[in-house]
Amino acid sequence: TADHRRVRVRQRRRRGAGNRQALGAPAGSWQDAVSMGELLRGTLLLIATVLSVWVVFHWLLFSSTVTPVYDFIVVGGGSTGSVVAGRLGQAGFSVLVLEAGGKTQATLGGADVVAGKMTIFDVPLGWVQILSDHRWSKQYQWDIPADPPPAIARGVGGCGIHNAMLYMRGRPEDFDKWGRGWSWDDVLPFYLRSENNRDFPASDLHARDGPVHIQFGSMNDSISEAFIEACAAAGVPKISDFNGPSREGVGRYQFMIRNGVRDSAAAAYIGQHSKPASVSILPHALVTRMFFNKNKRVEAVEFVLGRAPAVNAPRQVVRVRKEVILSAGAIMSPKLLLLSGIGDASALKRLNISVVHDNAAVGAGLADGVYGIMQWSTRQGNFIRCRLERGSKQSTAEDGPHDAFCAEQHKKYDRGQRDATVFGSPGLSVGAFLKSPWAVGDEPDVQLTLHPWDKYSRTWKTSYDGIASMEIANNHPRSRGQIALRSARFSDPPEFIGPYLLDVNDSLPLRWAIREMRKIAKTPPLGDFILDELIPGPQVTTEEQLLDTIQCGPHQFRSRGHPACDRSELPVNHLAGTCRLGEAGDPHAVVDLELRVLGVHGVRVADASVMPRPPSGNTHATCMMIGERAAQFVIAEWQSHPA
């Protein structure tokens, strides 16, 4: 197209002068400095670059075009960035979203369909496959070498395209230490802005006019229902609404699902039918750094194109008139600040990165919940786990005998009867929130989530009719980790120091919850389904044995070919806290109370990294709230001071 030709002309000019010239720096005459052979190699490289750039821009989402300058650049098209971009576009500003990953859901340009016109990112049951099946995980997750490694999405929609879609807000107590302007009364209206709740009427705690569809799951399997009744019989109160006045108790989860299709924040705010015309989205665009002028105001963003760009990939530069909003998540947002010269000065100098602003808090304070896992053999319930096959539009069962059932369910989903199928459900529906003896304050610290199937797909020595899995999360751990740079190369993954049981006391609520869950598992009607405890196993009884199982995984799987200590099941993957917001003078703060990065001008961070304390439950709803809040801060500032 003419737009694409203009883009290529600008890229040729930029390559000829170099990225420094694009920012106003002098460029030498390279024609006088190269030999004929070097000129030929450069010409061939230029041709290859133009071709590769054309291919990527040909894939550009919704025929968006990259222009030389935008009002705002949003780095990351995930659960928060999509909200910010959508709201800024609705306000009439020009916005460029640079997303390192590719297209995902059908409404976000995804074309790798598995059911009807839907991709695996649309199908609610597909989330575990996205996380665990290398056919998707290799392409749509960041490769962060660590022990244990985090599971962080890389694609348009961010973690909203591979999570379990639970809609769980924070609790009032969570915001007591966030700072002025971030109390529960301050943030609740911004939760409600996104909510379109189909199960509860509009009230002080719920809204029905937001863009994100919220509903109870369509799955009502017998084991999950028995779990609710057994908890109640054991003295746990039943809760009809986990986002209501109280959260302590057992009940059904609500999910971000619309008519049997995942309703991610990206689909709701920048999807095919909702994206404002002034918003452009560029997938496979990895931001490498930001450029600042002598007054420390951001002027431009540098990025590279491609699915896995190498360190020598051609650099592209786009200018910004007003602000850059970093919404790349709790790992990549601090990494980008560090690569741009904002962080601990001594560490940056060791890597030969020019220091723009010295702030040792960048990347510190990494928080995440920590899991303990239980599994049981069961009498077969009425939930059958089906799998999707990439590119074939076929499905199979986790256990071969139910392949015919899964094929029929697949046909129903294709025909549009999505809510009535197993594929229209996330494969879970119930959970509980409990207060352990180590809980601080009034809110529960332990979350139980039941999966009435073998979530971990282990290789068992014995064949079982059914397996149920329980994830037990400590949502209020004290351990904190860190994100740091391995090198100054953008292509190197950051150093991930995980916050998992660095304080061994974080295991105490989990050990307590395992003992409580053993009592509930024996209580009718759940006890009527449970046959044997498989993980950790009835032989694991002492505090030392429980701690060992939590820290290093099930003992019976530590055999040849497996690590002696497998920590891979510890992360809850609700990462937060690495660009913490704070009051003026707070030594732990990276951004101020309006999310502006301290020490520079024109940059904000809006994602889970700004959370001083993660919420008491799943983080996705709080990420959307932060997006709504950030958009309001930005719009209020630039509509009152447009220059």
N, C-alpha and C positions, 0 to 999 in steps of 0.2 A: 504494500500500500504506500501511498504518498507519505503517510506518517512514518512508516518504517524506513523509507528511503531517507527522510530527513534525519531520523535517529542515526542511521549508518553514516551519513555525512558528518554529523556532529562527532560521532565516535572516531572517525578517521582523523578529523582535525585534532581531537583531543589526544589521540595516540601520537600524532606527529609532533605535537608540542610538549606532550608529557603531562602527567597529572598536576605537576607544579604550575605549569602555565595555566591550566584550567582554573587555578585558584589565584591567578594574578602574579605568580612567581616567574622570573625570567627563564626562558628556555634557549639553549644553545642551538646552533645550526648543525643538525646531525648529518646533513649532506656532506659537509666538509670533513667529517670525522670518521667516516666509514669507508672501507674498501668496497670494490665492486662485489666481492663475494658476500660481504656483510650486508650490502644493500639488497642483494638477491635474497638472502635468507630473511631479511626484514620484510621484503615484499611478500614472500611466501607466507610468513607468519601473519602479515596483515590480511592476506586473502583468507587464510584459515580462520582468523579471528572474526572477520566480517561474516563469513559463512556461519560460524558457530553462534555469533550474536543474532544473526537473522533467524536461525532455527529457534532460539530461545524466545525471541520477540514474536515469532510466528505463533508460539504457544501462549502468548500473553493473555492473561485472563480477561475475558469479555472485550477483547480488542482494545484494551487500555493502551494509551500511548505515553511514552516518557518524554516530557518536555524539559527544557533546560532548568527550570526553577519551579518550585511548588511552595505554597503557603506553609504546608506542614509535611514532614516525612515521618511516617510511623514505621519503626523497625520491629517487625514481627506481626503476623496476621493471625494471632491466636485469640484466646478467650478474652483478653483485655484489649489488645491492639485493634481487633475488629470492632469493638464497641467504640473506642476512641475515634477510629477512622470514620465509622458510620455516622456518629454524631457530629463530627466536624464537617463532614460532607453535607449533612442535612442543614447545617448552619451557613452553607454557601462557600466554604473554603475549598481550595484545591489541595488534595491529599494524595501522596504517593505511599503505598504500603509496599515495603520491601520484605519479602518472605523467603527465607533460606530454603524451604522445602517446596514440594510440588503441589499440584492440584489434588484434591481429595474427594469431597462429596460432589454429587452430580451438580448441585446448584452452585458449587464453587469451581466448576470446570472439570471435575474428575470424569474420566471416560472409561476406566477399567471396571466395567460393570460385572456384577455377580448375580444380580436378581432383577429382572425387568430392566429398568433404566437406572437402577441404583448400584452404587459402588459399595464395597465392604464398609466404607466409612459411614454410609447411610443406614446400614442394617444394624439395629441395636444389638443383636446377638454377636456381631462380628468383632467386638472390641478386644476380646481375649486373643483372637487370632492375630489382630494387628500387633498386639504386644509380643506374642510368643512365636508366631510363624515367620521364619526368616524371609519368606517371599514378600512380606510387607514390612516387617520390623527393620530389615536392613536398609530399606529405602526411606522409611518414614519415621525413623528414630535417630537421634544423635548418638554417635558412638563415643561414649565417655568412659575411657578405661579407669576402673576403680574397683575396689572390693568393699562393699558390693557396688555394682554399677547402677546408676539411676535409669529409669525408663522415661525419657523425655521426647515428646513428639516433635517431629520436624515436617511441617506441611501447613498448607493454608487451613486455619482452624486451630492449630496448636494442639495442646492437650485436650481441647474440646472435641477432637475427632478420634481419640483413642481411649478416653476415660469411660467409666461405667455410667455416666450421665446423671448421677445423683444430684439432686438439687437440695443443698443443705447450706443455709445461711450461718453466719457466725452468731454467737450469743452476746447479750448485752455486756456481760463481764469481760468478754474478749477484748473489748475496745476501751476498757478503763485506762490502759497505759499507752494508747496510740497517740494521744496528744490533743491539744485544743483543736476543735472543729472535727474531731473524729470519734466523738462519743456515739453510743447507740442511737440516740435521738438524731444525731447528725447524719449517720450513714443509712438508717432504715429507709428514708425516702428514695435513696439511690439504689437500694436493693429492689424496691418496688417498681422503679422505672422500667426494668427489663422484664418483669414477671407478668405472664399471662396464665394464671392458674385456673385450670379447668375443673378442679375438684372442690375449691373453697370460694365462697362469695367474696367480693371486694370488701375490705375491712381495714382496720389499722395495721394489720399484719399481712395482708394479701392484696394483690392487684390482679386485674383481669384485662388490662389494656396494653401491656408491654409486648415486645416483639418475640420473646422466648416462651414457647409453649411448655407448661409444667403440668404433669399429671401422674397419678399412681400408675405403677406398672400393670400391664395386662395379664401378667402371669399370676396364677393362684394355685400353686402346687401344694400337695398334701403335706410334705415335710416342712415347708415354710409356715404353713398355717399351724402345724403341730408345734413348731418352735415358739410361736406367739403364745399359744395356750399353755405350754410347759413353763415358759418364763412367768406368765401370770400366776400359775399354780405355785411357783417357787417364790412369789412375793414381789416380782417386778411389775410395776404399774403399766397398764396398757396406755399407749399414747396414740391419739388419732392424727396428730399433726406434729412432726418433729420440728417444724418451723413456727410452732405456736408458742403459748406462754411458757411452757416447760419442755425440756428435752429428755429428762431422765425417765427411762422406761423402754418398752418394747412396742414396735409397730411396723407399719409399712412405709417404705421409702417412696418419695416422689422423684420423677425423672424428667429430663429435658428431651421429651419425645413428642412428635406430632404425627398422629395417624400412622404409627408404626415405623416412623423414620426419625433418626437422630436429628434433634433441633439444636445444633450447636450455636454458640454466639456468633460465629462467622456466618453461618447460614442465615441467621436472623437479621444481622446488621449489614453484611456486605455480600449476601447471596445474590443470585441471578435476578430475583424479583425485588430486592430490597436495597441494593447498592446505589447510593447517590451518583449522579452522572459525573460529579466533580472528583470522585474517588477512582484512582487507578491502582491496580494490583499487579505487582511483578513477582511471579514465583521464581524459584531457583536463583534468587538474588541474595547472596551472602554479604552482609555489611562487614567491612574490614576495619573501618575507623571513621571518626569524625574529624573535620578540620575546623580550627578556631582562628580568629584574627587576633591582632595584638591586644584587643580589649577582652579577650576570652569569650567572645560571642561566636557561637557556631555559625559557620557559613556554608558548609557542604558536607556531604556524606560520600564516602568511597565504598564501592561494592564490586564484587565479581559475580559472573554468571556461570551457571552450570550445576549439574547434580552433585558433583564432587570436585569442586574447583581446586587445582593445585596451587602451591604458593606462588608460582610464576604466572598464574592466570592473568589476563589483561584486566586492568583496573578501570572501572567506570566511575564517573563523578557526577553527582547531581546536586544542585544548589537548593538552599531553603531560604525563604523570605522571613519566616517567623520562628518556628521551633522544630526541633526533632524530639519525638516522643519514643523512648525505648520501651518496647513491650516484648522483649525477647525471652523473658522468663528469668527465674532465679539463678540460672547458670550463665546464660548468654548475655544478659544485660550487664552484669558486673564485668564479664570478659571484655565486652565492647568498650566500657568505660576505661578499663585498664589499657587496652590497646590504643585508646585515644589520649592517653597521658593523664588520666584522672585516677589516682590511687596512691598507695604508699610510695613516696618519692624514692626511698632507698631501693626498693624492689624494682621499680621502673628503671632506675638508672643502671642497675645491674644488667638489665636486658637492652640497654641503649635506647630506651623509649624516652622521648622528650617529655618532661613533666609540664603539664598544663596546670594541674592543681593537686596539691599534696593532701590526701585523705586516706589514712590507713583503714578506715571503716569499709571501704569498697571491697566487697567479696567476703567480708567477715559476717559472723552471725548466722551461718547457714542452718536452717531448722528443717526438720521433717519428722513425721510420726514414725513409729517403729512397730513392727508386726510380731505377733506370735501366732502360730498356725496350729489348728487342730483338724483332724479328719477322722471319719468313722465309716465303717461298712454299714450298709443299710438294707432293709427290705426295699425292693424297688418302689420308689415313689412314682409320681405321674409326670415328672419332668424329664425330658430326653434332650440331651445336648447334641445339636446338629452343627456340622461344619460346612463352610462354603469353600468352593474350589475356584481359584483364580482363573479367569478367562474361559471357564467351561460352562458357567451358569448351572452347575450341578452342586449337589450337597450330599454329604455322608454323615453317618452317626458316629459319635465317639466310640460306641460299641457296635460292631458290624450288624448284629441282628435287627437294628432299627433303621437300616438304610431306606427301606420302603417308606417308613413314616416320614423321614426327613425329605425324601423326594416329593411326597405329597404336600408337605408343609411349604416346600420351595415353590411348588406350582401355585399354591394359594397366595403366597406373598407376591409372586409375579402378576397374579390376576388382580391385585389391589386389596385383597382381604388381609392386610398386613397385621392389624391389631389382633386378629384371631389366630395368629400363627406363633410358633416358638421364636421365629426370627424377629418378630415385632417386640420382643421382650429382651432386656439385657441379661436374662438368665439368673436374676436374683430379684427379690422383692421385699425382704424384711431385714430388720436389724434391731439392735438395742444399744442404749447408752447407759452406762453404769458408773457410779462413783466408787472408786477404790478407796481403801483406807489412806492412800497417799494423795488423794485429790486435794488441791488447794482452792479454796473458795467454794462457791455454790454449784458450779457446773460439773457435770460428769466428765471424767478424764478418759474413760475406756469406751470404745465403740466395737460392737460385735456385728459382723456382716456374714450372713449365711448364704452359701452357694450350694444348692441341692444337687451337686454333681462334683466330679473330680476336677477342680479348677487347675490343679498342678500337673495333670496328665502324667503321673508317675508310672514307672514300670514296676508293677507289683508282681510278686512271685505267685500270688494266688489270684484267681479270678473271682470277682465279686459281682453280685447282682446290682448293687448300687453303692455309690460313695458320696458322702456329703462333706463339704469343706467349710471351715469357719476361720475368718480372718479377725484377729483380735488386735485392735490398734490402741496404742498409748498415744492419744492426741496431744498430750501436754508434756512432752519430754523436756528434760533440762539440757541435754547434750546440744552443742552447737559445733558446726564444722566450718569449712571455708572454701571459697573458690579463689584460685590464683592462676597466674600464667605459667605455662611450662617454658614458653619462649615468646619472642616478639612476632612470630609467624602466625598469621590469622588462621592458617590451615591446621595448626596443632590444636588438639582438644585442650581445654583448661585442666588444671590440676583440681581434682574433686576430692576433698577431704570430708567424707561423709559423717554426719552427726549420729551415727548408730551405736548406741550403748557406750559412747565415750564416757558417760557417767553410768556405771553399772546399775545405779538405783532406778534408771528408766525401765529396767526389767521387772521391778517389784509389782507394779499394777498388772503386768501381763501374767506373771506367775499366779497372782491372786485370781485373775479372771479365768485362767485355765482351770483352777480348782472349782470356781463357781460354775463354770460351764459343764464340768463333769457332773455336778449335781443336777443341772437342768437337763442334761442328756439322758439321765435316768428317770426323769419325771414324765409321766404320761401327759399328753398323748405322744410326745416326741420319743419317749422311751420305747414306745411300741414299734417305732421304725428303726431305732439304733440297734445294731447287733454287737459290734465290737469297736473299741477305740483303736485306731490305727496309728495316728500321730497325735501326741508324742508316744502314746502307747501306755497301757496300764502299769507297766514296769517302771515308768518314770514317775517317781513319787517325791523324792527329796527336793529341797530347794536347789541344791547343787545340780541335780539332774535336770530340773526344769530350766535353770539358767543355761546349762550346756545346750539343751535342745533349742532354746530361743536363739542363742548366739550362733550356733553352728549347724542348725538344721537337724532333721530326723536322723537318729543314730543308725537305723537299719539301712540307710542309703549311703553310708560312708564306707564304700567298698572300693575295690580296684576300679580305677577310671573316674572316681569321684573325689573331690577334695576332702581332706580330713575335717575341714571346717568350711561348710558352704553357707555364706552369709547372704546369698542372693534373695532370700525371702524376707529380709529385714525391712527394706524400704517401703513406706506407704506411698511415696512419690507425691507428697504434698509439699514440695520444696518451697521455701520462703526465707525472707529475712536478710538477703545479701546486699540490698541497697536501702537500708532501713530509713523510714521517715522519722523526723524528730524535731523537737523545739530548737530554737537558736541556742548554740552553745553545747548541744548534746554531742559528746565525743563519738557516739556510736552512729550518728546520723550521716546519711549520704545525700538525702533529699530533704527539703524543708516541708512544711505542713501543706503546701500546695504542689508538692511532688517535683519542685524545681531542683536540679542537681546543684549542690552547694559549690561555690567557687567559680562557676562559669555562668554564661548567660545563654538562654535559648534552648536548653535541654531539660527534659523531664523524664522521669521513669514512672511507668504505670504498669505494674504487674505484681505478682506475688512477692517479688523481691523487696518491696517497700514495707511489707507487713512486720511490725515490731514483734508481734506474737501471732502465730497462725491461729485460725479459728478453731472452735471446738467441733471439728467434723471436716467434711470434704471442703476443698478450697475454691472450687470452680465458681460458685455463686458469688463469693467474695471478690474474686478476680473481675467478674463482670461489674460488681459494684464499684470497684476501684476505677474501672474504665469509664463508667458514668460520671464518677466524681472528677476524674482527670479532665474529661471533655468539658465539664461545667467550668472548672478553673480556667481552662484555656480560652473557651468562648467568652467568658466574662472579661478576661484581661484584654483580648484583642478586639472585642466589640466596643469596649470603652476607650481603648487606646489603639486605634487601627494602624498607626504609623509603624 
